[in-house]
């Protein structure tokens, strides 16, 4: 306590209260280090002026994809919460509670059905904010449920992938989701329904090794990291320096693993063209303003 504080009459401090500045008022672009006013991001579809595509959750993804941001939401099946009674520095059930409180979702997968430029589609979004979008039993059941909806309605299925791999807290039960989701993709193929994958940042591990690379067409957002193991692990294994941009969407497009890298602002129109051609449907490609995700 300094001498000025001692001389300040009681009650005067309460008149001049310090205003708290929100921590999320400004954000730094990871690509250019430019400071961005957070309120401007919805109008930019959460793409920074420097071109960095920020990670977004299911609500924004659905709003940016469907006509007028309107869609029907479908629930994902419930599963046993903690089959292995797993615990490391904290209980797996506690991690799930925190992830659900943070995202407002039961797990990493969200299903929506609506129209894209007038053509119906089933869209599955994998939320990286939910435990790194990890593939566990609930995520596997969510994928299969989305495929069932697409089959029942005769609609193409579009999947936005974003994951760090399998969910370690579920052990082999998590790994079993890889063949299960592969079978679901095969069922779509047998029914003649298009299956399109949009690879978002990051898509790695068991997700890349299963349904993320089984699409009829693979699109990717600019700069998305796509691979199985991380670049550091690969460099340490082969003891060589990796090429510039290795495992990024543009590099994979050059090597033929990705059909096209599409900016988020053009993604809806691109998906509409693809599913209209594949489903032999008429579609409207009039330029429409992107719906405001907040009002949507």
N, C-alpha and C positions, 0 to 999 in steps of 0.2 A: 504493500500500500504506500503510495507516494504522498507528498505533502498536499498536493492539489485535491486528492481524493478525500483527505481529512477535512479540508475546508469546504467541500461541497455539501450544501444543506441537504438533509434527508428529504427524499421525495423528488428531488430535481432530476436524478438519474432516470427515473421511470418515465419522465416526460420525453426524453430524447432516447427512444429505444432504437437499437441497431436493427436494420432491416437485413433479413437473411436472403441471399441470392441463391436461387435454385442451382443445384449442382449440374443439372442437365440442360441449362440454358444455351450453352455453346458446346459444340462437338468438334473434334479435330479429325480432319480427313486423313485416314491411314496412308493414303497414296501420296498426297501433296503436303500434308501437315497444315493445310489451310483451315482456319477456324470458320465454322458454319453455324449460323443461327438455327437452332433446333426447330423452330416453328416453320422454317422454310422447307424442311425435308418432305412433308407430305405432298406438297405441290411438285416436288422433284422426283416423286416416287421412291424416295429414300436412296437416291443416287446423288453423290456429291458433285459439285461443279468440276472436280478433277476426274470424274468418271468412275469413282469407287462405288460398287454396288453393295450397300449395307445389308446385313442380314435382317430379314423381316419375318414376322410370325404368320400364322394361318389367316388371321383376320385381315391383315393388309394384303396378303397374297390373294385371297379370294376377292377382295375389293378391286384389286388391280387386274384381275383375270376375267371375272364374269361381267356380263352386260349390266350396266348401272349398279354394279356391286351387289346384285341381288342373287341369292342362291338358297337352296334348301340344305340344311345341315343334317348329317346322319351320324348317329352315335357309334362309337367303337365298342366292341365287346369287352366285358370285364374279365380279368384274369386273376389268378392267385397273386396277391401282392408281394409276398416274399417266400417263394417256394423253398429256398435253401437256407433261410434264417441267416442271411449273410450280414456280417459286420466287420468293418475295418476300423477306422478311427471313429466312425459313427454307424448307427444301424441303417440298413438299406431302406427300411420303412420311413426313417426320418428324412433321408434324402428325397424320397418320393413326395413327402409332405411339403418340403421346401420347394421342390420343382413345381408342384401343383399350385402352391400359393403364389409363386413368382409368375407363372405363365397363365394361370386360370384354366389350364387344360388338364385332363386326366392323365394323358401321356403324350408321346411325341407326335402321334398321327391325328390328323383332322380331315374329315371327308365333307365335301360339298358337291352339290349337283346343280347345274344351271346352264345358261347358254353363253356361248362366246361368239359374238357377231351373228347371233341367231341360230347357231348350231349347238345342240345339246352335248354336254360332256360331264363325266365324273372326274372330279379333281381331288387328288390326295396330296396333302402338304405335310412334310416332315419338319418339325420344329426343332431347330438346333438349340434353342434356348432351354428346352426340356432335357436336361442331363446330356447335353451334346448330341441330341437327336439319336441317341444310341438305340440299336435294334435289340429289343427284348421281346418277351412274349406278347405284351400289349401292343407293341408296334407291329409285330407279325400278324396278330389278329386284326389290327386296323387295316393293314394292307389287303388281307384276304377279304375283309368286309367290304372294302371299296371295290374290289374285283367282283364280288357278288352283286353289288348294286349296279355296276356297269353291265354285268351279264343279264340281270333281271330287267333292266330298262333298255338294253340293246344300245348302249352308249359307248363311245370311246373312253379310254381311261388315260388321264394325264397325271403324272407323278412329279412333284417338285421334291427332289432329294436334298438332304443336308444332314450329315451324320459323321460322327467320329468313329463309328464302327459298332461292334457288338457290345451289349451291356454286360460287363464283367460280373456284376452281382448276381446274374442268373446262370452263369457257367454254360454248360452244354445245352441247356434249355434255350439260351439265346442263339447259339449256333444252329440249332434245329430250325430256326426261322428262315434261314437261307434256302434250304430245299423246299420248305413249305410255300414261301413266296414265289419261288421259281415255278412250282406247279400251278399256282394261281395265274401267273403270266401265260403259261401254256394253255390254260383253259380259255383265256381271252383270245389267244391265237386260233384255237380250234373253233371258236365261235365267230371268227372273222372280224373281231373288233380291234381297232387300232390301239396300240399301247405306246404312248409317247413319254419319254423321260426328259425332264428339264433338270440338268445338273447345276446345283447351286453351291455356294461356298460354305463349308467344305463338304465334299462327298468322298468318304474314305472307308477303309476297312471292309467288313463283311457286307456292307450295303453295296459298295462298288463291286464286290465279288459275287453279287447275286442280282437282285432286280434292277439295280441302277444301270447295268450294262446289257440288259435284255430287251431294250425297247426296239420297236420298229424304226423309230427315229430318235436320235439323241441331240437335244439342244443343250446349250450351256450359257449361263450368264457370264459376261466379261470378267476375267480375272479369277474365276472360281478355281479353287484347288481341287483336283480330282486325282485319286490314286488309291492304292491299297495301303502300303506303309508310307510313313512320312519321309521327306527328302533327307533328313538327318540320319535316320535309320539306314536308308539305302546307301548313303555316302560312307557310313561307317562299315557297312557290310562289304561293299565292292571296293572300298578304299580308292575311290575316284571322285573327282569333282563333277557334279551334274551340270548339264547344259543350262544356259540362262532360260528362265521361264519354265523349267521342267515341272510337269504335273499341273500346269495352269491350262485353262480352257483353250487359249489360243494355240498353245503348243500341241495339245491333243487334237485340235481341229486340223492342224498342219499334218499330223501323223495319221489322220483318218479315224481316230477313235470317237470323235465328236463330229456330227454332220454339219452343225452351224453354231457359231457363237452369236447370240442375239441380245442386244441391249434390252433392258427391262421395258423401256418405252415402246419397243416394237414387238414385244413378246406376244401380246394378246392378238394382234393382227396376224402374226406368223402362225400361231396355234390355230386360229380360225381357218386360215388357208389350208393348212395341213389336214385338219380333221374333216373339212368340207370335201377335199379331194379324196381322202381315204374312205370316207363314208358315202361319197357320191351324192352330196347334198348341195343345195343352193345356199349361198350365204351373202350377207351384205358387208361390204368393206368400206362403208362411208367413214370418214375420219370423225371420230367422236372424242369429246373431251374426257380425260381420265377422271373417273368418279372420285370425289373427295372421300378418302377412307374413313374420316371421322363421321361425316354425315351418313355414309354407307353403313 
